[in-house]
């Protein structure tokens, strides 16, 4: 198995790196940036009171994230790799949310990712004996809502105004202005567009 040509260049070939047996999945530079980021976020943001969204946005932007100045990101949010995170106007990433940004995560204007939701942009090729890491971007459209403790898998696009209900799980894209619930997520109704 080889790394897809459109995949991030920091991902190592699992066979060469020995990833299946404890070797790294990412380049040394990538791992060092993530380590520095973890220290900066822990010391500079995790303890901050909720209203300090501007400060947390500044820290994320300092590490390469594209965060609109009106976005609200809470201190208990976990961002794995800031350069892969983009957050639009008036968007919210709630307390305890996990942004496992192994590939780009785009959160649109006025979108909400609620408390303890998990956006996971990486997985492994289960048919590869070396268990190669595979990453795919996630796009959360404008005015969409990923509710509390929901899970969004790699390569998913959540359409504008769509809702993934609390503890819902999706590994497939969701249609705009549609409400989904359950595991796996299923359609329950259309959402009014106002």
C-alpha positions in Angstrom: 0.0 0.0 0.0 1.2 3.5 -0.8 0.1 6.9 0.5 -2.6 8.4 -1.8 -1.1 11.2 -3.9 -3.7 13.6 -2.6 -3.0 12.7 1.0 -0.9 14.9 3.4 2.8 14.6 2.7 3.5 14.3 6.5 1.9 10.8 6.6 4.5 8.0 6.5 4.2 4.8 4.6 3.2 2.3 7.3 5.4 -0.5 5.8 8.6 1.7 5.9 7.8 3.3 9.3 6.7 0.1 11.0 3.5 1.9 12.2 1.7 -1.4 12.8 4.4 -2.3 15.4 4.7 1.1 17.2 6.4 3.1 14.6 5.2 6.7 13.7 2.5 7.5 11.3 3.6 11.1 10.8 6.9 12.8 10.1 9.1 14.0 13.0 8.5 17.6 12.2 4.7 17.0 12.3 5.0 15.2 15.7 7.1 18.0 17.1 4.6 20.7 16.0 1.8 18.7 17.7 3.8 18.3 20.9 4.5 22.0 21.1 0.9 22.7 20.3 -0.3 20.4 23.2 1.9 22.3 25.6 0.8 25.7 24.4 -2.9 24.8 24.5 -2.6 23.2 28.0 -0.8 26.1 29.5 -2.4 28.9 27.6 -6.0 27.9 26.9 -7.4 24.9 28.7 -7.8 26.7 32.0 -9.3 29.9 30.5 -12.8 31.0 31.4 -15.5 30.6 28.7 -15.6 34.2 27.6 -12.0 34.2 26.4 -12.8 33.0 22.9 -10.7 35.7 21.3 -7.6 34.5 23.1 -8.1 30.9 22.2 -8.8 31.8 18.6 -5.5 33.8 18.6 -3.6 30.7 19.9 -5.1 28.5 17.2 -4.3 31.1 14.5 -0.8 31.3 15.8 -0.4 27.6 15.0 -1.9 27.9 11.5 -5.6 27.4 12.0 -8.0 29.6 10.1 -10.4 30.9 12.8 -12.8 33.7 12.2 -12.6 36.4 15.0 -16.3 35.8 15.8 -15.9 32.1 16.3 -16.4 30.7 19.8 -14.1 27.8 20.8 -14.0 26.6 24.4 -10.9 25.8 26.4 -11.7 22.1 26.9 -11.8 21.6 23.1 -9.1 19.2 21.8 -7.6 20.2 18.4 -5.1 17.6 17.3 -3.4 19.6 14.5 -4.4 23.3 14.2 -3.2 23.9 10.5 -6.0 21.5 9.4 -8.8 23.5 11.2 -10.9 26.1 9.6 -13.8 27.7 11.6 -16.2 30.3 10.0 -18.1 33.3 11.3 -20.1 32.9 14.5 -19.4 29.1 14.5 -19.1 27.3 17.8 -17.0 24.4 19.0 -18.5 23.4 22.4 -16.9 22.2 25.6 -15.0 18.9 25.3 -15.4 18.6 21.6 -12.6 16.6 19.8 -11.3 17.9 16.5 -9.1 15.0 15.4 -7.8 17.0 12.5 -5.5 14.5 10.7 -7.0 15.9 7.5 -8.7 19.3 7.0 -11.8 20.0 9.2 -13.9 22.9 7.9 -16.7 24.3 10.1 -18.9 26.7 8.2 -20.4 30.0 9.2 -23.0 29.8 12.1 -22.4 26.0 12.5 -22.4 24.4 15.9 -20.3 21.5 17.1 -21.8 20.7 20.5 -20.2 19.5 23.7 -18.1 16.3 23.5 -18.9 15.8 19.8 -16.1 14.0 17.9 -14.9 15.0 14.4 -12.5 12.2 13.3 -10.7 12.7 10.0 -8.5 9.6 10.2 -8.8 5.8 10.1 -6.8 2.8 8.9 -6.9 0.6 5.9 -8.1 -2.6 7.6 -7.2 -4.7 4.5 -3.6 -3.5 4.5 -1.4 -5.9 6.6 0.6 -2.8 7.7 -2.6 -1.0 8.8 -1.9 2.2 6.7 -3.3 5.4 8.1 -5.9 6.9 5.8 -7.2 10.4 6.2 -10.1 12.3 4.6 -11.4 15.9 5.2 -14.6 16.7 7.0 -16.8 19.6 6.0 -19.5 20.9 8.4 -21.7 23.2 6.3 -23.1 26.6 7.3 -25.8 26.6 9.9 -25.3 22.8 10.5 -25.5 21.4 14.0 -23.5 18.4 15.2 -25.2 17.8 18.6 -23.8 16.6 21.9 -21.5 13.5 21.8 -22.2 12.8 18.1 -19.5 11.2 15.9 -18.5 12.3 12.4 -16.2 10.0 10.5 -13.5 10.7 7.8 -14.7 12.1 4.5 -18.1 13.2 5.7 -19.7 16.4 4.4 -22.6 17.7 6.5 -24.8 19.8 4.3 -25.9 23.3 5.1 -28.4 23.4 7.9 -28.3 19.6 8.5 -28.6 18.3 12.1 -26.8 15.2 13.5 -28.7 14.5 16.7 -27.1 13.8 20.1 -24.9 10.7 20.1 -25.6 10.2 16.4 -22.9 8.5 14.3 -22.3 9.1 10.7 -19.6 7.9 8.3 -21.7 9.1 5.3 -22.4 12.6 4.1 -25.7 14.2 5.3 -28.1 16.1 3.1 -28.7 19.9 3.6 -31.6 20.9 5.9 -32.2 17.3 7.0 -32.3 16.0 10.6 -30.5 12.7 11.3 -30.4 10.6 14.5 -29.1 7.3 15.7 -26.2 4.9 15.1 -25.9 4.7 12.2 -27.6 8.0 11.5 -30.9 7.8 9.7 -33.1 10.6 8.3 -36.1 11.6 10.5 -37.4 14.7 8.8 -36.5 17.9 6.9 -35.5 21.0 8.8 -37.2 24.3 8.2 -34.9 26.7 6.5 -36.4 30.1 7.7 
